[in-house]
Amino acid sequence: MDSLASKTYSEIIEYILKNHHSYLKRELPEIERLVFTIYKVHFFDSGDVLEKVHKLYGQLKATLESHIIKEERALFFDIKDYEKRPSRALLEKVLQGINNVEKDAEEVVEILKNIRETTKDFELPPTSCPTFDNTYKKLQELERELYNHIEVENKILFNRLKNEK
Ligand SMILES: [Fe+2]
């Protein structure tokens, strides 16, 4: 990730799309299916926890889908335009977009903490099954992946743009 700091804006964006956004596009529907399945199958033994996890995951997925749309339909284009033809007006537009995306990232972090709390750090119940195991494993992988994603965007891409001011 350190080597990203010396890359151009377009290169960092390519990196994010290839590594972080493609992961979400692939995994979000799959994890949704898993969360729904364990909620249904383990309704009688873990229903209380899984009702909350199911709801929180739904919020997380919706926020992340907005995140992808905001970046891929607008913000990333604006950053690439700014890179080609820097102007004060375009930088203002970019910074507004960053502000918006950063608020979503805060929401994502809140939901992740909430999922961790609800599941007591992904503790498996005695009635667990391979699908339950796999779902919690995938949720933890998603959590790790999202912290990396947010770090690359905030600390490398957005911070550098903020310093252009
Ligand atoms: Fe992103």
Backbone and ligand atoms as CSV (ligand in chain L), in Angstrom:
chain,resi,resn,atom,element,x,y,z
A,1,MET,N,N,0.824,-1.206,0.000
A,1,MET,CA,C,0.000,0.000,0.000
A,1,MET,C,C,0.860,1.259,0.000
A,2,ASP,N,N,2.048,1.176,0.652
A,2,ASP,CA,C,2.924,2.347,0.697
A,2,ASP,C,C,3.310,2.811,-0.690
A,3,SER,N,N,3.527,1.812,-1.568
A,3,SER,CA,C,3.961,2.175,-2.913
A,3,SER,C,C,2.865,2.941,-3.664
A,4,LEU,N,N,1.634,2.823,-3.197
A,4,LEU,CA,C,0.539,3.552,-3.838
A,4,LEU,C,C,0.713,5.054,-3.697
A,5,ALA,N,N,1.384,5.456,-2.622
A,5,ALA,CA,C,1.523,6.878,-2.341
A,5,ALA,C,C,2.246,7.617,-3.472
A,6,SER,N,N,3.091,6.883,-4.219
A,6,SER,CA,C,3.838,7.549,-5.296
A,6,SER,C,C,3.120,7.451,-6.646
A,7,LYS,N,N,1.934,6.844,-6.657
A,7,LYS,CA,C,1.214,6.669,-7.928
A,7,LYS,C,C,0.363,7.897,-8.269
A,8,THR,N,N,-0.051,7.958,-9.532
A,8,THR,CA,C,-0.924,9.069,-9.942
A,8,THR,C,C,-2.350,8.791,-9.448
A,9,TYR,N,N,-3.193,9.839,-9.494
A,9,TYR,CA,C,-4.591,9.656,-9.081
A,9,TYR,C,C,-5.264,8.544,-9.897
A,10,SER,N,N,-5.066,8.563,-11.202
A,10,SER,CA,C,-5.710,7.539,-12.051
A,10,SER,C,C,-5.246,6.144,-11.673
A,11,GLU,N,N,-3.965,6.022,-11.358
A,11,GLU,CA,C,-3.446,4.697,-10.988
A,11,GLU,C,C,-4.034,4.215,-9.661
A,12,ILE,N,N,-4.181,5.128,-8.722
A,12,ILE,CA,C,-4.771,4.736,-7.431
A,12,ILE,C,C,-6.232,4.313,-7.638
A,13,ILE,N,N,-6.937,5.062,-8.479
A,13,ILE,CA,C,-8.338,4.728,-8.768
A,13,ILE,C,C,-8.428,3.342,-9.413
A,14,GLU,N,N,-7.555,3.068,-10.365
A,14,GLU,CA,C,-7.540,1.741,-10.998
A,14,GLU,C,C,-7.324,0.648,-9.951
A,15,TYR,N,N,-6.406,0.919,-9.056
A,15,TYR,CA,C,-6.097,-0.045,-7.991
A,15,TYR,C,C,-7.341,-0.310,-7.129
A,16,ILE,N,N,-8.038,0.753,-6.760
A,16,ILE,CA,C,-9.238,0.616,-5.914
A,16,ILE,C,C,-10.315,-0.188,-6.643
A,17,LEU,N,N,-10.519,0.135,-7.914
A,17,LEU,CA,C,-11.553,-0.566,-8.684
A,17,LEU,C,C,-11.225,-2.050,-8.788
A,18,LYS,N,N,-9.970,-2.332,-9.097
A,18,LYS,CA,C,-9.555,-3.707,-9.346
A,18,LYS,C,C,-9.531,-4.537,-8.064
A,19,ASN,N,N,-9.082,-3.933,-6.981
A,19,ASN,CA,C,-8.919,-4.715,-5.753
A,19,ASN,C,C,-10.102,-4.629,-4.805
A,20,HIS,N,N,-10.595,-3.433,-4.577
A,20,HIS,CA,C,-11.617,-3.272,-3.536
A,20,HIS,C,C,-13.043,-3.298,-4.072
A,21,HIS,N,N,-13.326,-2.565,-5.144
A,21,HIS,CA,C,-14.702,-2.549,-5.633
A,21,HIS,C,C,-15.095,-3.883,-6.256
A,22,SER,N,N,-14.180,-4.507,-6.972
A,22,SER,CA,C,-14.543,-5.787,-7.594
A,22,SER,C,C,-14.818,-6.838,-6.518
A,23,TYR,N,N,-14.073,-6.786,-5.424
A,23,TYR,CA,C,-14.330,-7.702,-4.304
A,23,TYR,C,C,-15.769,-7.516,-3.803
A,24,LEU,N,N,-16.173,-6.258,-3.595
A,24,LEU,CA,C,-17.523,-5.999,-3.064
A,24,LEU,C,C,-18.598,-6.471,-4.037
A,25,LYS,N,N,-18.388,-6.180,-5.316
A,25,LYS,CA,C,-19.398,-6.576,-6.312
A,25,LYS,C,C,-19.578,-8.082,-6.341
A,26,ARG,N,N,-18.492,-8.784,-6.127
A,26,ARG,CA,C,-18.546,-10.245,-6.151
A,26,ARG,C,C,-19.124,-10.798,-4.847
A,27,GLU,N,N,-18.667,-10.283,-3.724
A,27,GLU,CA,C,-18.982,-10.902,-2.428
A,27,GLU,C,C,-20.282,-10.423,-1.772
A,28,LEU,N,N,-20.693,-9.164,-2.001
A,28,LEU,CA,C,-21.873,-8.663,-1.282
A,28,LEU,C,C,-23.127,-9.527,-1.510
A,29,PRO,N,N,-23.448,-9.891,-2.755
A,29,PRO,CA,C,-24.651,-10.724,-2.953
A,29,PRO,C,C,-24.497,-12.115,-2.338
A,30,GLU,N,N,-23.279,-12.653,-2.410
A,30,GLU,CA,C,-23.014,-13.992,-1.869
A,30,GLU,C,C,-23.190,-13.993,-0.338
A,31,ILE,N,N,-22.640,-12.987,0.323
A,31,ILE,CA,C,-22.762,-12.920,1.784
A,31,ILE,C,C,-24.224,-12.661,2.174
A,32,GLU,N,N,-24.925,-11.877,1.373
A,32,GLU,CA,C,-26.348,-11.631,1.642
A,32,GLU,C,C,-27.129,-12.952,1.639
A,33,ARG,N,N,-26.822,-13.772,0.664
A,33,ARG,CA,C,-27.485,-15.078,0.544
A,33,ARG,C,C,-27.169,-15.942,1.769
A,34,LEU,N,N,-25.905,-15.925,2.191
A,34,LEU,CA,C,-25.496,-16.726,3.350
A,34,LEU,C,C,-26.167,-16.237,4.636
A,35,VAL,N,N,-26.189,-14.915,4.827
A,35,VAL,CA,C,-26.789,-14.349,6.044
A,35,VAL,C,C,-28.277,-14.715,6.104
A,36,PHE,N,N,-28.939,-14.630,4.963
A,36,PHE,CA,C,-30.358,-14.972,4.898
A,36,PHE,C,C,-30.561,-16.459,5.222
A,37,THR,N,N,-29.699,-17.291,4.673
A,37,THR,CA,C,-29.819,-18.745,4.890
A,37,THR,C,C,-29.639,-19.109,6.363
A,38,ILE,N,N,-28.601,-18.595,7.007
A,38,ILE,CA,C,-28.400,-19.005,8.413
A,38,ILE,C,C,-29.499,-18.437,9.309
A,39,TYR,N,N,-30.012,-17.259,8.970
A,39,TYR,CA,C,-31.123,-16.695,9.749
A,39,TYR,C,C,-32.320,-17.651,9.696
A,40,LYS,N,N,-32.602,-18.124,8.493
A,40,LYS,CA,C,-33.750,-19.034,8.293
A,40,LYS,C,C,-33.510,-20.375,9.001
A,41,VAL,N,N,-32.347,-20.969,8.770
A,41,VAL,CA,C,-32.065,-22.313,9.291
A,41,VAL,C,C,-31.869,-22.312,10.812
A,42,HIS,N,N,-31.271,-21.247,11.334
A,42,HIS,CA,C,-30.982,-21.190,12.777
A,42,HIS,C,C,-31.938,-20.263,13.527
A,43,PHE,N,N,-33.129,-20.083,12.951
A,43,PHE,CA,C,-34.110,-19.182,13.565
A,43,PHE,C,C,-34.432,-19.590,15.003
A,44,PHE,N,N,-34.546,-20.886,15.240
A,44,PHE,CA,C,-34.965,-21.330,16.578
A,44,PHE,C,C,-33.841,-21.343,17.604
A,45,ASP,N,N,-32.575,-21.466,17.159
A,45,ASP,CA,C,-31.500,-21.464,18.161
A,45,ASP,C,C,-30.711,-20.161,18.231
A,46,SER,N,N,-30.650,-19.402,17.126
A,46,SER,CA,C,-29.861,-18.154,17.164
A,46,SER,C,C,-30.634,-16.993,16.541
A,47,GLY,N,N,-31.941,-17.095,16.534
A,47,GLY,CA,C,-32.792,-16.098,15.866
A,47,GLY,C,C,-32.578,-14.674,16.339
A,48,ASP,N,N,-32.386,-14.476,17.644
A,48,ASP,CA,C,-32.245,-13.105,18.167
A,48,ASP,C,C,-31.036,-12.395,17.559
A,49,VAL,N,N,-29.897,-13.104,17.613
A,49,VAL,CA,C,-28.664,-12.521,17.053
A,49,VAL,C,C,-28.792,-12.365,15.539
A,50,LEU,N,N,-29.298,-13.399,14.888
A,50,LEU,CA,C,-29.300,-13.379,13.417
A,50,LEU,C,C,-30.320,-12.403,12.834
A,51,GLU,N,N,-31.377,-12.117,13.574
A,51,GLU,CA,C,-32.321,-11.090,13.105
A,51,GLU,C,C,-31.583,-9.752,13.003
A,52,LYS,N,N,-30.777,-9.462,14.030
A,52,LYS,CA,C,-30.021,-8.199,14.028
A,52,LYS,C,C,-28.940,-8.209,12.945
A,53,VAL,N,N,-28.220,-9.331,12.838
A,53,VAL,CA,C,-27.150,-9.407,11.833
A,53,VAL,C,C,-27.737,-9.233,10.435
A,54,HIS,N,N,-28.859,-9.865,10.188
A,54,HIS,CA,C,-29.526,-9.784,8.887
A,54,HIS,C,C,-29.889,-8.330,8.570
A,55,LYS,N,N,-30.431,-7.622,9.550
A,55,LYS,CA,C,-30.831,-6.229,9.352
A,55,LYS,C,C,-29.602,-5.331,9.161
A,56,LEU,N,N,-28.588,-5.535,10.000
A,56,LEU,CA,C,-27.367,-4.722,9.894
A,56,LEU,C,C,-26.669,-4.969,8.558
A,57,TYR,N,N,-26.655,-6.216,8.147
A,57,TYR,CA,C,-26.004,-6.523,6.873
A,57,TYR,C,C,-26.737,-5.822,5.723
A,58,GLY,N,N,-28.060,-5.803,5.799
A,58,GLY,CA,C,-28.857,-5.116,4.777
A,58,GLY,C,C,-28.480,-3.638,4.690
A,59,GLN,N,N,-28.301,-3.011,5.853
A,59,GLN,CA,C,-27.892,-1.585,5.876
A,59,GLN,C,C,-26.487,-1.421,5.300
A,60,LEU,N,N,-25.608,-2.343,5.695
A,60,LEU,CA,C,-24.219,-2.279,5.222
A,60,LEU,C,C,-24.175,-2.399,3.704
A,61,LYS,N,N,-24.906,-3.362,3.184
A,61,LYS,CA,C,-24.900,-3.604,1.737
A,61,LYS,C,C,-25.449,-2.384,0.987
A,62,ALA,N,N,-26.536,-1.811,1.498
A,62,ALA,CA,C,-27.130,-0.642,0.834
A,62,ALA,C,C,-26.145,0.531,0.835
A,63,THR,N,N,-25.486,0.753,1.974
A,63,THR,CA,C,-24.533,1.865,2.064
A,63,THR,C,C,-23.356,1.643,1.115
A,64,LEU,N,N,-22.892,0.405,1.037
A,64,LEU,CA,C,-21.750,0.116,0.165
A,64,LEU,C,C,-22.131,0.228,-1.307
A,65,GLU,N,N,-23.348,-0.137,-1.649
A,65,GLU,CA,C,-23.785,0.001,-3.040
A,65,GLU,C,C,-23.849,1.484,-3.418
A,66,SER,N,N,-24.315,2.316,-2.491
A,66,SER,CA,C,-24.302,3.770,-2.741
A,66,SER,C,C,-22.878,4.268,-2.893
A,67,HIS,N,N,-21.998,3.769,-2.022
A,67,HIS,CA,C,-20.588,4.157,-2.067
A,67,HIS,C,C,-20.010,3.887,-3.469
A,68,ILE,N,N,-20.268,2.700,-3.975
A,68,ILE,CA,C,-19.735,2.324,-5.293
A,68,ILE,C,C,-20.318,3.224,-6.385
A,69,ILE,N,N,-21.629,3.475,-6.312
A,69,ILE,CA,C,-22.260,4.321,-7.329
A,69,ILE,C,C,-21.689,5.739,-7.274
A,70,LYS,N,N,-21.590,6.305,-6.072
A,70,LYS,CA,C,-21.081,7.680,-5.952
A,70,LYS,C,C,-19.663,7.801,-6.498
A,71,GLU,N,N,-18.828,6.810,-6.232
A,71,GLU,CA,C,-17.444,6.893,-6.715
A,71,GLU,C,C,-17.348,6.575,-8.196
A,72,GLU,N,N,-18.016,5.502,-8.622
A,72,GLU,CA,C,-17.820,5.059,-10.005
A,72,GLU,C,C,-18.608,5.888,-11.015
A,73,ARG,N,N,-19.705,6.521,-10.574
A,73,ARG,CA,C,-20.486,7.326,-11.518
A,73,ARG,C,C,-20.087,8.799,-11.484
A,74,ALA,N,N,-19.492,9.246,-10.381
A,74,ALA,CA,C,-19.201,10.675,-10.300
A,74,ALA,C,C,-17.785,10.993,-9.803
A,75,LEU,N,N,-17.524,10.696,-8.538
A,75,LEU,CA,C,-16.282,11.176,-7.918
A,75,LEU,C,C,-15.009,10.779,-8.675
A,76,PHE,N,N,-14.912,9.520,-9.068
A,76,PHE,CA,C,-13.680,9.088,-9.745
A,76,PHE,C,C,-13.493,9.802,-11.094
A,77,PHE,N,N,-14.606,10.058,-11.802
A,77,PHE,CA,C,-14.510,10.815,-13.059
A,77,PHE,C,C,-14.018,12.232,-12.782
A,78,ASP,N,N,-14.585,12.834,-11.740
A,78,ASP,CA,C,-14.183,14.210,-11.408
A,78,ASP,C,C,-12.701,14.278,-11.042
A,79,ILE,N,N,-12.225,13.265,-10.308
A,79,ILE,CA,C,-10.800,13.261,-9.928
A,79,ILE,C,C,-9.920,13.119,-11.174
A,80,LYS,N,N,-10.339,12.250,-12.095
A,80,LYS,CA,C,-9.536,12.058,-13.311
A,80,LYS,C,C,-9.566,13.316,-14.185
A,81,ASP,N,N,-10.718,13.998,-14.233
A,81,ASP,CA,C,-10.802,15.273,-14.961
A,81,ASP,C,C,-9.872,16.299,-14.334
A,82,TYR,N,N,-9.915,16.338,-13.011
A,82,TYR,CA,C,-9.072,17.294,-12.293
A,82,TYR,C,C,-7.592,17.023,-12.572
A,83,GLU,N,N,-7.245,15.747,-12.640
A,83,GLU,CA,C,-5.851,15.374,-12.917
A,83,GLU,C,C,-5.417,15.881,-14.299
A,84,LYS,N,N,-6.337,15.787,-15.249
A,84,LYS,CA,C,-6.011,16.236,-16.616
A,84,LYS,C,C,-6.000,17.756,-16.735
A,85,ARG,N,N,-7.029,18.380,-16.146
A,85,ARG,CA,C,-7.160,19.844,-16.238
A,85,ARG,C,C,-7.477,20.427,-14.868
A,86,PRO,N,N,-6.456,20.613,-14.047
A,86,PRO,CA,C,-6.716,21.093,-12.679
A,86,PRO,C,C,-7.339,22.491,-12.679
A,87,SER,N,N,-8.360,22.679,-11.891
A,87,SER,CA,C,-8.943,24.011,-11.703
A,87,SER,C,C,-9.527,24.073,-10.302
A,88,ARG,N,N,-9.676,25.283,-9.834
A,88,ARG,CA,C,-10.226,25.507,-8.499
A,88,ARG,C,C,-11.660,24.949,-8.402
A,89,ALA,N,N,-12.451,25.233,-9.456
A,89,ALA,CA,C,-13.862,24.824,-9.460
A,89,ALA,C,C,-13.983,23.301,-9.399
A,90,LEU,N,N,-13.150,22.631,-10.181
A,90,LEU,CA,C,-13.207,21.168,-10.200
A,90,LEU,C,C,-12.729,20.591,-8.867
A,91,LEU,N,N,-11.714,21.218,-8.288
A,91,LEU,CA,C,-11.228,20.749,-6.988
A,91,LEU,C,C,-12.336,20.882,-5.931
A,92,GLU,N,N,-13.087,21.976,-5.986
A,92,GLU,CA,C,-14.199,22.165,-5.039
A,92,GLU,C,C,-15.220,21.043,-5.193
A,93,LYS,N,N,-15.518,20.713,-6.434
A,93,LYS,CA,C,-16.490,19.655,-6.722
A,93,LYS,C,C,-15.980,18.307,-6.172
A,94,VAL,N,N,-14.693,18.049,-6.413
A,94,VAL,CA,C,-14.074,16.821,-5.928
A,94,VAL,C,C,-14.148,16.754,-4.398
A,95,LEU,N,N,-13.825,17.857,-3.749
A,95,LEU,CA,C,-13.802,17.861,-2.282
A,95,LEU,C,C,-15.196,17.668,-1.694
A,96,GLN,N,N,-16.197,18.195,-2.375
A,96,GLN,CA,C,-17.585,17.964,-1.934
A,96,GLN,C,C,-17.950,16.491,-2.033
A,97,GLY,N,N,-17.543,15.902,-3.160
A,97,GLY,CA,C,-17.797,14.472,-3.375
A,97,GLY,C,C,-17.103,13.633,-2.303
A,98,ILE,N,N,-15.880,13.998,-1.957
A,98,ILE,CA,C,-15.113,13.281,-0.939
A,98,ILE,C,C,-15.832,13.362,0.407
A,99,ASN,N,N,-16.310,14.534,0.725
A,99,ASN,CA,C,-17.035,14.749,1.966
A,99,ASN,C,C,-18.221,13.786,2.093
A,100,ASN,N,N,-18.958,13.699,1.029
A,100,ASN,CA,C,-20.126,12.822,0.968
A,100,ASN,C,C,-19.733,11.344,1.164
A,101,VAL,N,N,-18.698,10.923,0.435
A,101,VAL,CA,C,-18.247,9.529,0.507
A,101,VAL,C,C,-17.664,9.211,1.894
A,102,GLU,N,N,-17.016,10.194,2.500
A,102,GLU,CA,C,-16.434,9.963,3.827
A,102,GLU,C,C,-17.515,9.749,4.883
A,103,LYS,N,N,-18.651,10.414,4.716
A,103,LYS,CA,C,-19.760,10.218,5.658
A,103,LYS,C,C,-20.264,8.784,5.571
A,104,ASP,N,N,-20.351,8.273,4.358
A,104,ASP,CA,C,-20.770,6.876,4.185
A,104,ASP,C,C,-19.774,5.932,4.837
A,105,ALA,N,N,-18.485,6.260,4.722
A,105,ALA,CA,C,-17.455,5.395,5.308
A,105,ALA,C,C,-17.604,5.350,6.827
A,106,GLU,N,N,-17.963,6.488,7.427
A,106,GLU,CA,C,-18.183,6.505,8.880
A,106,GLU,C,C,-19.350,5.599,9.243
A,107,GLU,N,N,-20.392,5.656,8.413
A,107,GLU,CA,C,-21.561,4.801,8.648
A,107,GLU,C,C,-21.173,3.319,8.543
A,108,VAL,N,N,-20.348,3.012,7.553
A,108,VAL,CA,C,-19.885,1.633,7.357
A,108,VAL,C,C,-19.143,1.144,8.606
A,109,VAL,N,N,-18.258,1.979,9.129
A,109,VAL,CA,C,-17.484,1.598,10.311
A,109,VAL,C,C,-18.417,1.364,11.507
A,110,GLU,N,N,-19.425,2.218,11.657
A,110,GLU,CA,C,-20.401,2.050,12.743
A,110,GLU,C,C,-21.128,0.712,12.629
A,111,ILE,N,N,-21.569,0.388,11.420
A,111,ILE,CA,C,-22.309,-0.866,11.213
A,111,ILE,C,C,-21.401,-2.070,11.483
A,112,LEU,N,N,-20.140,-1.981,11.025
A,112,LEU,CA,C,-19.202,-3.087,11.264
A,112,LEU,C,C,-19.007,-3.319,12.765
A,113,LYS,N,N,-18.889,-2.227,13.513
A,113,LYS,CA,C,-18.704,-2.352,14.969
A,113,LYS,C,C,-19.945,-2.992,15.589
A,114,ASN,N,N,-21.089,-2.571,15.092
A,114,ASN,CA,C,-22.362,-3.085,15.574
A,114,ASN,C,C,-22.514,-4.592,15.311
A,115,ILE,N,N,-22.075,-5.028,14.142
A,115,ILE,CA,C,-22.144,-6.458,13.810
A,115,ILE,C,C,-21.225,-7.235,14.745
A,116,ARG,N,N,-20.040,-6.682,14.984
A,116,ARG,CA,C,-19.076,-7.339,15.871
A,116,ARG,C,C,-19.640,-7.453,17.299
A,117,GLU,N,N,-20.286,-6.394,17.732
A,117,GLU,CA,C,-20.859,-6.391,19.074
A,117,GLU,C,C,-22.021,-7.391,19.170
A,118,THR,N,N,-22.893,-7.349,18.188
A,118,THR,CA,C,-24.070,-8.227,18.159
A,118,THR,C,C,-23.666,-9.707,18.164
A,119,THR,N,N,-22.605,-10.037,17.424
A,119,THR,CA,C,-22.193,-11.445,17.309
A,119,THR,C,C,-21.152,-11.816,18.377
A,120,LYS,N,N,-20.889,-10.915,19.324
A,120,LYS,CA,C,-19.831,-11.114,20.328
A,120,LYS,C,C,-18.526,-11.549,19.658
A,121,ASP,N,N,-18.034,-10.690,18.780
A,121,ASP,CA,C,-16.808,-10.979,18.010
A,121,ASP,C,C,-16.917,-12.286,17.219
A,122,PHE,N,N,-18.049,-12.469,16.594
A,122,PHE,CA,C,-18.273,-13.622,15.715
A,122,PHE,C,C,-18.141,-14.952,16.446
A,123,GLU,N,N,-18.672,-14.994,17.621
A,123,GLU,CA,C,-18.658,-16.243,18.397
A,123,GLU,C,C,-19.700,-17.201,17.805
A,124,LEU,N,N,-19.276,-18.410,17.531
A,124,LEU,CA,C,-20.203,-19.385,16.938
A,124,LEU,C,C,-21.000,-20.079,18.039
A,125,PRO,N,N,-22.294,-20.322,17.831
A,125,PRO,CA,C,-23.087,-21.024,18.848
A,125,PRO,C,C,-22.770,-22.523,18.811
A,126,PRO,N,N,-23.096,-23.258,19.868
A,126,PRO,CA,C,-22.834,-24.713,19.875
A,126,PRO,C,C,-23.588,-25.426,18.751
A,127,THR,N,N,-24.667,-24.821,18.294
A,127,THR,CA,C,-25.485,-25.442,17.235
A,127,THR,C,C,-24.993,-25.079,15.835
A,128,SER,N,N,-23.845,-24.425,15.766
A,128,SER,CA,C,-23.325,-23.967,14.478
A,128,SER,C,C,-23.198,-25.102,13.458
A,129,CYS,N,N,-23.157,-24.736,12.183
A,129,CYS,CA,C,-22.981,-25.722,11.108
A,129,CYS,C,C,-21.971,-25.128,10.129
A,130,PRO,N,N,-21.501,-25.892,9.127
A,130,PRO,CA,C,-20.486,-25.352,8.211
A,130,PRO,C,C,-20.922,-24.046,7.529
A,131,THR,N,N,-22.206,-23.912,7.217
A,131,THR,CA,C,-22.667,-22.672,6.571
A,131,THR,C,C,-22.574,-21.490,7.534
A,132,PHE,N,N,-22.925,-21.744,8.800
A,132,PHE,CA,C,-22.822,-20.698,9.837
A,132,PHE,C,C,-21.359,-20.258,9.951
A,133,ASP,N,N,-20.462,-21.253,10.096
A,133,ASP,CA,C,-19.004,-20.979,10.160
A,133,ASP,C,C,-18.560,-20.110,8.993
A,134,ASN,N,N,-18.946,-20.549,7.819
A,134,ASN,CA,C,-18.516,-19.886,6.596
A,134,ASN,C,C,-19.053,-18.450,6.521
A,135,THR,N,N,-20.284,-18.259,6.968
A,135,THR,CA,C,-20.881,-16.915,6.936
A,135,THR,C,C,-20.106,-15.973,7.851
A,136,TYR,N,N,-19.809,-16.418,9.052
A,136,TYR,CA,C,-19.054,-15.566,9.985
A,136,TYR,C,C,-17.637,-15.312,9.475
A,137,LYS,N,N,-17.060,-16.349,8.829
A,137,LYS,CA,C,-15.724,-16.183,8.255
A,137,LYS,C,C,-15.753,-15.109,7.160
A,138,LYS,N,N,-16.771,-15.185,6.328
A,138,LYS,CA,C,-16.894,-14.223,5.214
A,138,LYS,C,C,-17.188,-12.814,5.728
A,139,LEU,N,N,-17.953,-12.717,6.806
A,139,LEU,CA,C,-18.234,-11.391,7.376
A,139,LEU,C,C,-16.962,-10.762,7.932
A,140,GLN,N,N,-16.115,-11.593,8.532
A,140,GLN,CA,C,-14.857,-11.066,9.077
A,140,GLN,C,C,-13.893,-10.655,7.969
A,141,GLU,N,N,-13.923,-11.436,6.880
A,141,GLU,CA,C,-13.089,-11.108,5.731
A,141,GLU,C,C,-13.566,-9.770,5.128
A,142,LEU,N,N,-14.891,-9.600,5.059
A,142,LEU,CA,C,-15.474,-8.351,4.558
A,142,LEU,C,C,-15.054,-7.173,5.437
A,143,GLU,N,N,-15.077,-7.384,6.725
A,143,GLU,CA,C,-14.687,-6.335,7.667
A,143,GLU,C,C,-13.233,-5.899,7.414
A,144,ARG,N,N,-12.324,-6.885,7.341
A,144,ARG,CA,C,-10.905,-6.590,7.076
A,144,ARG,C,C,-10.741,-5.854,5.757
A,145,GLU,N,N,-11.413,-6.367,4.755
A,145,GLU,CA,C,-11.325,-5.806,3.415
A,145,GLU,C,C,-11.816,-4.350,3.400
A,146,LEU,N,N,-12.896,-4.094,4.131
A,146,LEU,CA,C,-13.441,-2.727,4.161
A,146,LEU,C,C,-12.523,-1.752,4.881
A,147,TYR,N,N,-11.876,-2.214,5.953
A,147,TYR,CA,C,-10.934,-1.314,6.628
A,147,TYR,C,C,-9.768,-0.967,5.699
A,148,ASN,N,N,-9.300,-1.934,4.918
A,148,ASN,CA,C,-8.226,-1.641,3.949
A,148,ASN,C,C,-8.703,-0.667,2.876
A,149,HIS,N,N,-9.878,-0.936,2.364
A,149,HIS,CA,C,-10.493,-0.121,1.315
A,149,HIS,C,C,-10.605,1.345,1.787
A,150,ILE,N,N,-11.152,1.516,2.974
A,150,ILE,CA,C,-11.351,2.863,3.520
A,150,ILE,C,C,-9.998,3.547,3.748
A,151,GLU,N,N,-9.019,2.760,4.200
A,151,GLU,CA,C,-7.706,3.345,4.456
A,151,GLU,C,C,-7.046,3.843,3.165
A,152,VAL,N,N,-7.111,3.029,2.122
A,152,VAL,CA,C,-6.521,3.448,0.846
A,152,VAL,C,C,-7.226,4.713,0.339
A,153,GLU,N,N,-8.542,4.736,0.416
A,153,GLU,CA,C,-9.262,5.904,-0.103
A,153,GLU,C,C,-9.001,7.145,0.759
A,154,ASN,N,N,-9.182,7.006,2.052
A,154,ASN,CA,C,-9.054,8.190,2.913
A,154,ASN,C,C,-7.622,8.672,3.051
A,155,LYS,N,N,-6.745,7.741,3.423
A,155,LYS,CA,C,-5.382,8.159,3.755
A,155,LYS,C,C,-4.541,8.477,2.535
A,156,ILE,N,N,-4.792,7.791,1.422
A,156,ILE,CA,C,-3.936,8.041,0.264
A,156,ILE,C,C,-4.622,8.958,-0.747
A,157,LEU,N,N,-5.750,8.512,-1.275
A,157,LEU,CA,C,-6.371,9.281,-2.355
A,157,LEU,C,C,-6.970,10.610,-1.864
A,158,PHE,N,N,-7.861,10.531,-0.898
A,158,PHE,CA,C,-8.583,11.751,-0.474
A,158,PHE,C,C,-7.672,12.748,0.239
A,159,ASN,N,N,-6.798,12.233,1.073
A,159,ASN,CA,C,-5.893,13.134,1.789
A,159,ASN,C,C,-5.032,13.959,0.836
A,160,ARG,N,N,-4.557,13.299,-0.200
A,160,ARG,CA,C,-3.691,14.022,-1.136
A,160,ARG,C,C,-4.483,15.133,-1.841
A,161,LEU,N,N,-5.734,14.814,-2.193
A,161,LEU,CA,C,-6.562,15.830,-2.854
A,161,LEU,C,C,-6.870,16.999,-1.920
A,162,LYS,N,N,-7.095,16.669,-0.641
A,162,LYS,CA,C,-7.365,17.741,0.326
A,162,LYS,C,C,-6.167,18.673,0.463
A,163,ASN,N,N,-4.967,18.096,0.304
A,163,ASN,CA,C,-3.755,18.903,0.430
A,163,ASN,C,C,-3.463,19.755,-0.804
A,164,GLU,N,N,-4.241,19.554,-1.857
A,164,GLU,CA,C,-4.052,20.387,-3.063
A,164,GLU,C,C,-4.568,21.799,-2.812
A,165,LYS,N,N,-5.390,21.925,-1.798
A,165,LYS,CA,C,-6.041,23.228,-1.538
A,165,LYS,C,C,-5.061,24.293,-1.130
L,1,LIG,FE,FE,-14.511,2.772,-2.719
